[in-house]
Amino acid sequence: MSANDPGTVDAVPPTREFTALWAAYGLHAIGFVPMLIWPAIVGLVINYAKRGDSVSFLDSHHRWLIRTFWFALLWYALAFGVIVASAWPVVAAAIRSAATPGVLSIDWGALFATIGGATVGALGIVAVWAWVIYRLIRGGLRLQDARPVP
């Protein structure tokens, strides 16, 4: 088979394929800095656009980054939901306190529940962030060695 035959599979993909994948890894890394998600979305678009372009180990990296993005987004949303839900007891206590003018009371149980829930949510966010960093490093090292990711 010749090098121009579409039925052949390159042992090592072209350099532009590696460059696009490294750019996606970099954008995902920048995008998981808190409050700066748009680079990760651009990286996700690159992954979706390049997925399936070449029949090589690079496809596993695109799938790896796509899954990393969506699972991280899911777990970030759940952790943030825990934080918001934990604030409800304090909000409800403030509403009840506002309903009776001239009386300011603090519901200490609600306050401690909010602090506990917010702590759990914050620990969840930190855990997701560490997991994303792990996946980006593991994927980058395997890409550097020209190996697929699981």
C-alpha positions as CSV (number, residue, x, y, z in Angstrom):
1,M,0.0,0.0,0.0
2,S,1.3,3.5,-0.8
3,A,1.5,6.4,1.6
4,N,-1.3,8.2,-0.3
5,D,-3.7,5.2,0.0
6,P,-6.6,6.1,2.3
7,G,-6.7,2.5,3.6
8,T,-3.3,2.9,5.3
9,V,-3.0,3.9,8.9
10,D,0.0,6.1,9.9
11,A,2.0,4.7,12.8
12,V,2.7,8.3,13.9
13,P,0.1,10.9,13.2
14,P,1.0,14.2,11.5
15,T,2.5,16.9,13.6
16,R,-0.6,19.1,13.1
17,E,-2.7,16.5,14.8
18,F,-0.4,16.5,17.8
19,T,-0.4,20.3,17.8
20,A,-4.2,20.5,17.8
21,L,-4.3,18.0,20.7
22,W,-1.7,19.9,22.7
23,A,-3.7,23.1,22.1
24,A,-6.8,21.3,23.4
25,Y,-5.0,20.1,26.5
26,G,-3.7,23.6,27.1
27,L,-7.1,25.2,26.7
28,H,-8.7,22.6,29.0
29,A,-6.0,23.3,31.6
30,I,-6.5,27.1,31.4
31,G,-10.3,26.6,31.4
32,F,-10.4,24.9,34.7
33,V,-9.0,27.9,36.5
34,P,-11.9,29.0,38.6
35,M,-14.3,31.4,36.8
36,L,-12.6,31.0,33.4
37,I,-14.4,28.2,31.6
38,W,-14.4,29.6,28.0
39,P,-11.0,28.2,27.1
40,A,-12.1,24.7,28.1
41,I,-15.2,25.2,25.9
42,V,-12.9,26.1,23.0
43,G,-10.8,23.0,23.8
44,L,-14.0,20.9,23.8
45,V,-14.9,22.2,20.4
46,I,-11.5,21.3,19.1
47,N,-11.9,17.8,20.6
48,Y,-15.3,17.3,19.0
49,A,-14.0,18.7,15.6
50,K,-10.9,16.5,15.6
51,R,-12.4,13.3,17.0
52,G,-12.4,10.7,14.4
53,D,-10.1,12.6,11.9
54,S,-7.4,10.1,12.3
55,V,-7.4,6.4,13.0
56,S,-4.8,6.4,15.7
57,F,-4.3,6.7,19.5
58,L,-5.1,10.4,19.3
59,D,-8.8,9.6,19.2
60,S,-8.5,8.2,22.7
61,H,-7.1,11.5,23.9
62,H,-10.0,13.4,22.3
63,R,-12.5,11.1,24.1
64,W,-10.5,11.5,27.3
65,L,-10.7,15.3,27.2
66,I,-14.4,15.3,26.2
67,R,-15.3,13.0,29.1
68,T,-13.1,15.0,31.5
69,F,-15.0,18.2,30.6
70,W,-18.5,16.8,30.9
71,F,-17.9,14.8,34.1
72,A,-16.1,17.8,35.7
73,L,-19.0,20.0,34.7
74,L,-21.5,17.6,36.2
75,W,-19.6,17.2,39.5
76,Y,-18.9,21.0,39.8
77,A,-22.6,21.6,39.3
78,L,-23.5,19.0,42.0
79,A,-21.0,20.5,44.5
80,F,-22.2,24.0,43.8
81,G,-25.8,22.8,44.3
82,V,-24.8,21.5,47.7
83,I,-23.5,24.9,48.6
84,V,-26.6,26.7,47.4
85,A,-28.9,24.1,49.1
86,S,-27.0,24.5,52.3
87,A,-27.7,28.2,52.3
88,W,-31.5,27.6,52.4
89,P,-31.8,27.3,56.2
90,V,-30.2,30.7,56.7
91,V,-32.3,32.3,54.0
92,A,-35.5,30.8,55.5
93,A,-34.5,32.0,59.0
94,A,-33.8,35.5,57.6
95,I,-37.3,35.5,56.0
96,R,-39.0,34.4,59.2
97,S,-37.0,37.0,61.1
98,A,-38.0,39.7,58.6
99,A,-41.7,38.7,59.0
100,T,-41.7,39.8,62.6
101,P,-40.5,43.5,62.7
102,G,-38.2,44.6,65.5
103,V,-37.1,41.0,66.3
104,L,-33.7,39.9,65.2
105,S,-32.9,36.3,66.0
106,I,-30.2,34.0,64.8
107,D,-31.0,30.3,64.3
108,W,-27.7,28.8,65.2
109,G,-28.6,25.4,64.0
110,A,-29.4,26.7,60.6
111,L,-26.1,28.7,60.6
112,F,-24.1,25.6,61.5
113,A,-25.9,23.5,58.9
114,T,-25.1,26.1,56.3
115,I,-21.4,26.1,57.2
116,G,-21.3,22.3,57.2
117,G,-23.0,22.1,53.8
118,A,-20.9,24.8,52.3
119,T,-17.8,23.0,53.6
120,V,-18.9,19.8,51.9
121,G,-19.6,21.6,48.7
122,A,-16.3,23.4,48.7
123,L,-14.4,20.1,49.4
124,G,-16.3,18.6,46.5
125,I,-15.1,21.5,44.2
126,V,-11.5,21.0,45.3
127,A,-11.8,17.2,44.7
128,V,-13.1,17.8,41.2
129,W,-10.4,20.3,40.5
130,A,-7.7,17.8,41.6
131,W,-9.3,15.1,39.5
132,V,-9.2,17.3,36.4
133,I,-5.6,18.2,37.0
134,Y,-4.8,14.5,37.4
135,R,-6.5,13.7,34.1
136,L,-4.8,16.5,32.3
137,I,-1.4,15.5,33.5
138,R,-2.0,11.8,32.9
139,G,-3.3,12.4,29.4
140,G,-0.5,14.9,28.6
141,L,2.2,12.4,29.7
142,R,0.7,9.6,27.7
143,L,0.4,11.9,24.6
144,Q,4.0,12.9,25.1
145,D,4.9,9.2,25.0
146,A,2.6,8.7,21.9
147,R,0.4,6.2,23.8
148,P,-3.4,6.1,24.1
149,V,-5.2,6.9,27.3
150,P,-7.6,4.3,28.7
